[in-house]
Amino acid sequence: MTPADAAEVLVDVEGRTLRISNLDKLLYPRTGTTKGEVLDYYARIAPTLLPHLKDRAVTRIRWPHGVERDSFFEKNVPAGTPSWVRTATVPTTGSRSTRSGGGDTLVFPIVDDLATLTWLVNLAALELHVHQWTVGRNGRPRNADRLVIDLDPGEPAGLHECCGIALLVRDKLAERDLVARPVTSGSKGLHLYADLPGRMPSDDSTALAKEVAEELSGEHPKLVTATMTKARRAGKVFLDWSQNAGSKTTISPYSLRGRERPVVATPVSWAEVEAGAEDPLGLEQFRFDEVLERVADHGDLFAS
């Protein structure tokens, strides 16, 4: 590590003084993307990202030495967390009911301002994962307010096949008066979200997502699977309904991914999904610079 790499700077972020370090460190070596550029992305996307993190407990995946080195999940706030960071204490057992008793707890950060976001990103928290429920003013988990289905392709299927299946999932959700919003996962597939008409226990939203997945698996068994067994996914799109469980999380829209390139879980339009279903090259995963351009041109496609 050179002296420049180790240099620290004090910055004021919305009235909070933060100690930022290693701005020149390569977090994405293949593309030469530095920690400073990652911090810049999150600062610029913050007005769009923060509303979707509001009141949600955030699990982070950190790459302190860049994406080509080891990473680790972090749920609890780390030692040295500033006193001004909002937190939520969440039971680790049951369905995250506000009435859950007993069992251990986790203390998550709630990322509802730029200072908290910047503090986490400075810790090399590239990926921000959230639950499909929020916490109330009392800091306790509420019931789920949205549903998510993760479309995960098994090779040789890819994003093209996911786009075709996404149209079928959209129709199934529409039959239940749910409006789906597509997001590229930043990995291989797509995520489809739908706001629930009323808050629902996580067990019930999980059952609803599973019902949709199993219906489509029954109607299109050569194209779709609702079974988690990886050996049965080859050439099919797995509809992962399980991420609605109270303990599960999904990558947040607009979060970076810890992949070879600095790609982002990116909200897209249904027209783009339709193009991806027609043409294998019609839709691809997006880099962080492309996402900033998309937001500037089209606004927040994930807005309800």
C-alpha positions in Angstrom: 0.0 0.0 0.0 1.4 3.4 -1.0 1.1 6.5 1.2 -1.4 7.9 -1.3 -3.6 4.7 -0.9 -3.5 5.0 2.9 -4.3 8.8 2.9 -7.4 9.8 4.9 -9.5 12.9 4.3 -12.2 14.4 6.5 -15.4 15.3 4.6 -18.6 16.9 5.7 -21.7 15.0 4.5 -24.9 16.7 5.4 -23.5 18.0 8.7 -21.7 14.8 9.6 -17.9 14.6 9.6 -16.7 11.4 8.0 -13.1 10.1 7.8 -12.7 8.7 4.2 -9.7 6.5 3.3 -8.0 4.7 0.4 -9.8 6.7 -2.3 -7.3 5.3 -4.9 -7.7 1.7 -3.9 -8.9 -0.5 -6.8 -12.1 -2.2 -5.9 -12.8 -3.5 -9.4 -9.3 -4.2 -10.8 -10.4 -5.4 -14.2 -12.0 -2.1 -15.0 -9.6 0.1 -12.9 -12.6 1.3 -10.8 -11.4 2.9 -7.6 -13.0 3.3 -4.2 -13.3 7.0 -4.9 -15.4 6.3 -8.0 -17.6 3.9 -6.1 -18.2 6.6 -3.4 -19.0 9.1 -6.2 -21.5 6.7 -7.8 -23.3 6.2 -4.5 -23.3 9.9 -3.7 -24.8 10.7 -7.1 -27.4 7.9 -7.1 -28.3 8.6 -3.5 -31.4 10.8 -4.2 -32.8 7.9 -6.2 -31.6 5.0 -4.1 -32.4 6.3 -0.6 -36.2 6.3 -0.9 -35.9 2.5 -1.7 -33.8 1.9 1.4 -36.0 4.0 3.6 -37.0 2.1 6.8 -35.4 -1.2 5.6 -32.8 -3.1 7.5 -29.7 -3.4 5.4 -27.4 -6.4 5.1 -24.1 -5.6 3.4 -21.5 -7.6 1.5 -18.1 -6.0 1.9 -15.0 -6.4 -0.2 -12.3 -4.6 1.8 -9.6 -5.6 -0.7 -11.6 -5.4 -3.9 -13.8 -7.8 -5.8 -11.0 -10.2 -6.7 -10.4 -11.0 -3.0 -12.5 -12.4 -0.2 -15.8 -10.8 0.8 -18.1 -11.2 3.8 -21.7 -10.7 4.7 -22.4 -8.3 7.5 -25.8 -7.9 9.2 -25.0 -6.4 12.6 -23.6 -2.8 12.7 -19.8 -3.1 13.1 -17.8 -1.9 16.1 -17.2 1.8 15.9 -20.6 2.6 14.3 -21.3 6.3 14.8 -23.9 7.1 17.4 -26.0 9.0 14.8 -26.5 5.9 12.6 -30.1 4.8 12.9 -30.5 1.1 13.8 -33.2 -1.5 14.2 -33.1 -4.5 16.5 -34.6 -7.5 14.8 -35.3 -11.0 16.1 -33.4 -13.8 14.3 -36.2 -16.3 14.7 -39.8 -16.6 13.5 -41.3 -14.5 10.7 -40.0 -11.1 12.0 -43.4 -10.4 13.7 -43.4 -7.4 15.9 -44.8 -9.8 18.5 -41.9 -12.3 18.2 -40.4 -13.2 21.6 -37.3 -14.9 22.6 -34.4 -15.9 20.5 -31.4 -13.8 19.5 -31.4 -10.4 17.8 -29.5 -8.6 15.1 -28.9 -4.9 15.1 -29.1 -3.6 11.5 -28.3 -0.2 10.2 -31.1 1.7 8.5 -29.8 3.7 5.6 -32.0 6.7 5.3 -29.5 9.5 4.7 -26.4 10.2 2.6 -24.1 10.3 5.6 -25.0 6.7 6.6 -24.7 5.5 3.0 -21.3 7.2 2.6 -20.1 5.7 5.9 -21.1 2.2 4.8 -19.6 2.5 1.3 -16.3 3.8 2.8 -16.2 0.4 4.6 -16.2 -1.2 1.1 -19.9 -2.3 1.4 -20.5 -2.6 -2.3 -23.7 -4.6 -2.1 -26.8 -3.5 -0.1 -29.4 -6.1 0.5 -32.8 -5.5 2.0 -35.8 -7.4 3.2 -39.3 -7.0 1.7 -40.5 -5.5 5.0 -39.8 -2.2 6.7 -39.4 -1.2 10.4 -41.9 1.1 12.1 -41.2 4.3 14.1 -40.7 2.1 17.1 -37.8 0.3 15.3 -39.7 -3.0 15.1 -40.3 -5.0 11.9 -43.6 -4.6 10.2 -45.3 -7.0 7.8 -44.1 -7.2 4.2 -45.2 -4.3 1.9 -44.0 -5.8 -1.3 -43.3 -9.1 -3.0 -40.3 -10.1 -5.1 -39.6 -13.0 -7.5 -36.0 -13.7 -8.5 -35.6 -15.1 -12.1 -32.4 -17.1 -12.0 -31.4 -18.7 -15.3 -29.7 -22.1 -15.3 -27.1 -22.4 -18.0 -27.3 -22.3 -21.0 -30.3 -20.1 -20.3 -29.5 -16.4 -19.7 -31.0 -13.0 -19.4 -32.8 -13.5 -22.8 -34.8 -16.4 -21.4 -35.5 -14.6 -18.2 -37.1 -11.7 -20.1 -39.5 -14.1 -21.8 -40.5 -15.7 -18.5 -40.8 -12.3 -16.9 -43.6 -11.5 -19.2 -45.4 -14.6 -18.0 -44.8 -13.7 -14.4 -46.1 -10.2 -15.0 -49.3 -11.7 -16.3 -49.7 -14.0 -13.4 -49.2 -11.2 -11.0 -51.7 -9.0 -12.9 -54.3 -11.7 -12.5 -53.9 -11.1 -8.8 -54.1 -7.3 -9.2 -50.4 -6.9 -8.6 -48.3 -4.6 -10.8 -44.8 -5.9 -11.5 -41.7 -3.8 -11.8 -38.6 -5.3 -13.4 -35.0 -4.9 -12.2 -31.9 -6.5 -13.8 -30.2 -8.3 -11.0 -26.7 -7.1 -11.9 -25.8 -10.8 -12.1 -27.5 -13.2 -14.5 -31.2 -12.6 -14.3 -34.1 -10.4 -13.3 -36.0 -9.4 -10.2 -39.7 -8.6 -10.4 -41.2 -6.6 -7.6 -44.9 -5.8 -6.8 -46.3 -3.6 -4.1 -48.8 -5.4 -1.9 -52.2 -3.8 -1.5 -51.9 -4.1 2.2 -49.1 -5.3 4.5 -48.9 -9.1 4.7 -47.1 -11.5 7.0 -43.9 -12.7 5.3 -45.2 -16.3 5.4 -48.2 -15.2 3.4 -46.3 -13.2 0.8 -43.9 -16.2 0.4 -46.9 -18.5 -0.2 -48.2 -16.1 -2.8 -44.9 -15.9 -4.7 -44.6 -19.7 -4.5 -48.1 -20.1 -5.9 -47.2 -18.0 -8.9 -43.9 -19.9 -9.4 -45.5 -23.3 -9.2 -48.3 -22.4 -11.5 -45.9 -21.3 -14.2 -43.7 -24.3 -13.6 -46.7 -26.6 -14.1 -47.7 -24.7 -17.3 -44.2 -24.4 -18.8 -42.2 -27.3 -17.3 -39.5 -27.2 -20.0 -38.9 -23.5 -19.4 -39.6 -22.8 -15.8 -38.8 -24.5 -12.4 -39.9 -23.6 -9.0 -37.6 -26.2 -7.4 -34.5 -25.0 -5.6 -32.5 -28.1 -6.5 -29.7 -26.8 -8.8 -29.5 -30.1 -10.7 -33.0 -29.5 -12.1 -32.4 -25.9 -13.3 -30.3 -26.6 -16.4 -31.7 -24.6 -19.4 -34.6 -23.4 -17.3 -35.4 -20.2 -15.4 -35.7 -20.8 -11.7 -38.4 -18.6 -10.1 -37.1 -18.1 -6.6 -40.0 -17.3 -4.4 -38.2 -17.9 -1.1 -36.7 -14.4 -0.9 -40.0 -13.2 0.6 -39.2 -15.1 3.8 -38.9 -12.8 6.8 -35.2 -13.6 7.2 -34.2 -13.4 3.5 -32.9 -10.4 1.6 -32.6 -9.3 -2.0 -30.1 -6.9 -3.6 -31.6 -3.4 -3.5 -32.4 -1.6 -6.8 -29.5 0.7 -7.7 -27.0 -1.2 -5.6 -23.6 -2.1 -7.1 -22.7 -5.8 -7.3 -19.4 -7.3 -6.4 -18.8 -8.8 -9.8 -15.9 -8.5 -12.2 -17.4 -5.2 -13.6 -19.1 -2.5 -11.6 -22.6 -3.5 -12.6 -25.8 -2.4 -10.8 -29.2 -3.9 -10.0 -31.0 -1.7 -12.5 -34.7 -0.9 -12.9 -35.8 -1.2 -16.5 -39.0 -0.6 -18.5 -41.3 -3.4 -19.7 -40.5 -2.3 -23.2 -36.8 -3.1 -22.5 -37.8 -6.5 -21.1 -40.0 -7.2 -24.2 -37.0 -6.3 -26.4 -34.9 -8.7 -24.4 -37.4 -11.5 -24.9 -37.3 -11.0 -28.7 -33.6 -10.5 -29.1 -30.8 -12.3 -27.1 -28.9 -9.0 -27.2 -31.9 -6.8 -26.5 -31.1 -6.3 -22.8 -27.9 -6.5 -20.8 -26.7 -5.8 -17.3 -25.8 -2.1 -16.8 -22.6 -0.5 -15.4 -22.8 2.2 -12.8 -22.0 5.0 -15.2 -24.8 3.8 -17.5 -27.2 3.8 -14.6 -26.4 7.4 -13.8 -27.1 8.3 -17.4 -30.4 6.3 -17.4 -31.6 8.1 -14.3 -30.7 11.5 -15.8 -32.6 10.6 -19.0 -35.6 8.6 -17.6 -35.9 9.3 -13.9 -36.5 6.5 -11.4 -38.1 3.6 -13.3 -38.6 1.8 -9.9 -40.8 4.5 -8.5 -44.3 3.1 -7.7 
